[in-house]
Amino acid sequence: MMTPESIRWLAYPEAITGAVTCPCVVSTWVTGGVFHRCGITYGSQEPAPERLVRQKKSGSRKQTVMTDFFDSRYPSIEHLRQRARKRMPRFAFEYLEGGCFSEVNLQRNTDEIRQIQLRPYYLRDYAGSNLDTELFGQTRSAPFGIAPIGLQGMMWPKATEYLAQAAFAENVPFILSTVATASIETVSKITEGNFWFQLYHPVEDELRDKLLDRASSAGCQVLVILADTPTFAWRPKEIRNGLSIPPKMTLRNIAQMTTRPAWALGQLAAGVPEFKTMKPYIPKGLNMKHLGLFMNKTFSGRLNAKKIEAIRERWKGKLVVKGIVNEEDAEKAISLGVDGIIASNHGGRQLDNGQSTIQPMTELAKKFGDQTTLMIDSGLRSGPDIANALASGAKFCFMGRSFMYGVGALGKNGGHHTISMLKRQVQQVMEQLACERTQDFPKHLIK
Ligand SMILES: Cc1cc2nc3c(=O)[nH]c(=O)nc-3n(C[C@H](O)[C@H](O)[C@H](O)COP(=O)(O)O)c2cc1C
């Protein structure tokens, strides 16, 4: 009989050959081999992924949470990206990868982060490095978190849930997009209310208030509003693939799915991805085309002072504006009472002629670093990239694609692996520099 567990096994055929981690979460890794509580034991030619398991008490239940999972076959985001490319249908992978127009801004983001150089001090007294970073009253285990991504479940089944679980277990922030494929309430349950919510701006104030109230009742501490999406972007790959919101099921797209069995069977088990947070407001029985029109009519991308004021008035938690890259906008946002800014250009997905986000960072930090919490995303793909962003004045970093490559490559374990790998990479850079705390990175910047 086809049980949910056997469907999951079929969805991960590589697990049977030992090529990837078994999806059974209650497994135990032992040196040189793998033992699973789901009843399957198999040896591995590869070094066994490292995994620590910690017991966490959640209400009356004792929960086992995995932390610090690391699979040495994928020691960089590029390794994860290559593996994800083989496992995701092309239209889904291109949706994740793509930037706007000629993808100049997409490339520039990473290129310019990598221009930055840091100075090590080898002969100084050094007491060891610690990745703990304070952010909005919480001590996080790393100076980076997971950026909001729409349509995650289309790219990999249950991607939103997997990343929320990993972020919660590893104590890094997770930002849920309004158009992700798990609801506010589901993510709140996974994270025990320790999550951030990114709001797309509904045209109707009533819908905005309903979403804010739901996020607040679910325990969300930080609301993120978007400045950098005043228009629908021109992304050639998405246009060619018929990938609007929601995706069109063209014959070409369907053909691509059939060549990606792990993805296809995972989707079968998980069910059709939906905009779960928005579901209560979407009229029933809409076909794909009309659902797209409904979403376009429901949200208006352009942010202005009036909208920020109205949100500030209603939202009692921390408020962050994402997408600000110049001093004028930063000054205005701060004057309207926001608590933080994420310097972002949507990962090169909106304005091809735009600056990289690292470019204005040092100036923004000089002017506003003590008035607001300055964060950054777009183009970061490694520990050294994170180190350079922190050295340039960002207090905290976010990444979008990197974590999705992790999930595309390793499914449920992808978020854990990516977080753990990036932590180790940042740690190595800190040790090399003799940088003891993440806030000390600017002292190593070569100007
Ligand atoms: C496929 C994809 C979907 C995204 N969807 C959203 C979204 O729904 N809301 C949002 O605020 N940002 C969204 N972003 C932007 C990310 O939050 C983040 O700014 C960006 O990915 C950072 O760049 P990086 O991917 O180079 O790390 C999306 C980015 C990608 C790649």
The ligand as an SDF file (V2000), in Angstrom:
LIG
                    3D

 31 33  0  0  0  0  0  0  0  0999 V2000
   12.9570   33.5400   -6.5250 C   0  0  0  0  0  0  0  0  0  0  0  0
   12.9240   34.7530   -5.6500 C   0  0  0  0  0  0  0  0  0  0  0  0
   11.7130   35.1730   -5.1070 C   0  0  0  0  0  0  0  0  0  0  0  0
   11.6840   36.2770   -4.2630 C   0  0  0  0  0  0  0  0  0  0  0  0
   10.5020   36.6490   -3.6690 N   0  0  0  0  0  0  0  0  0  0  0  0
   10.4940   37.6650   -2.7950 C   0  0  0  0  0  0  0  0  0  0  0  0
    9.3100   37.9950   -2.0820 C   0  0  0  0  0  0  0  0  0  0  0  0
    8.2690   37.3560   -2.2240 O   0  0  0  0  0  0  0  0  0  0  0  0
    9.3710   39.0290   -1.2130 N   0  0  0  0  0  0  0  0  0  0  0  0
   10.5190   39.7470   -0.9960 C   0  0  0  0  0  0  0  0  0  0  0  0
   10.5290   40.6790   -0.1900 O   0  0  0  0  0  0  0  0  0  0  0  0
   11.6540   39.4450   -1.6610 N   0  0  0  0  0  0  0  0  0  0  0  0
   11.6690   38.4300   -2.5200 C   0  0  0  0  0  0  0  0  0  0  0  0
   12.8310   38.0960   -3.1580 N   0  0  0  0  0  0  0  0  0  0  0  0
   14.0790   38.8510   -2.8440 C   0  0  0  0  0  0  0  0  0  0  0  0
   14.7880   38.2180   -1.6420 C   0  0  0  0  0  0  0  0  0  0  0  0
   14.0720   38.4490   -0.4680 O   0  0  0  0  0  0  0  0  0  0  0  0
   16.1770   38.8220   -1.4450 C   0  0  0  0  0  0  0  0  0  0  0  0
   16.0940   40.2120   -1.4250 O   0  0  0  0  0  0  0  0  0  0  0  0
   17.1520   38.3780   -2.5390 C   0  0  0  0  0  0  0  0  0  0  0  0
   16.9650   37.0340   -2.8620 O   0  0  0  0  0  0  0  0  0  0  0  0
   18.5620   38.6010   -2.0570 C   0  0  0  0  0  0  0  0  0  0  0  0
   19.4760   38.2880   -3.0430 O   0  0  0  0  0  0  0  0  0  0  0  0
   20.2280   36.8630   -3.1460 P   0  0  0  0  0  0  0  0  0  0  0  0
   19.2340   35.9290   -3.7270 O   0  0  0  0  0  0  0  0  0  0  0  0
   21.3360   37.1860   -4.0970 O   0  0  0  0  0  0  0  0  0  0  0  0
   20.6760   36.4910   -1.7860 O   0  0  0  0  0  0  0  0  0  0  0  0
   12.8770   37.0070   -3.9960 C   0  0  0  0  0  0  0  0  0  0  0  0
   14.0940   36.5670   -4.5520 C   0  0  0  0  0  0  0  0  0  0  0  0
   14.1230   35.4430   -5.3570 C   0  0  0  0  0  0  0  0  0  0  0  0
   15.4480   34.9730   -5.8870 C   0  0  0  0  0  0  0  0  0  0  0  0
  1  2  1  0
  2  3  1  0
  2 30  2  0
  3  4  2  0
  4  5  1  0
  4 28  1  0
  5  6  2  0
  6  7  1  0
  6 13  1  0
  7  8  2  0
  7  9  1  0
  9 10  1  0
 10 11  2  0
 10 12  1  0
 12 13  2  0
 13 14  1  0
 14 15  1  0
 14 28  1  0
 15 16  1  0
 16 17  1  0
 16 18  1  0
 18 19  1  0
 18 20  1  0
 20 21  1  0
 20 22  1  0
 22 23  1  0
 23 24  1  0
 24 25  2  0
 24 26  1  0
 24 27  1  0
 28 29  2  0
 29 30  1  0
 30 31  1  0
M  END
$$$$
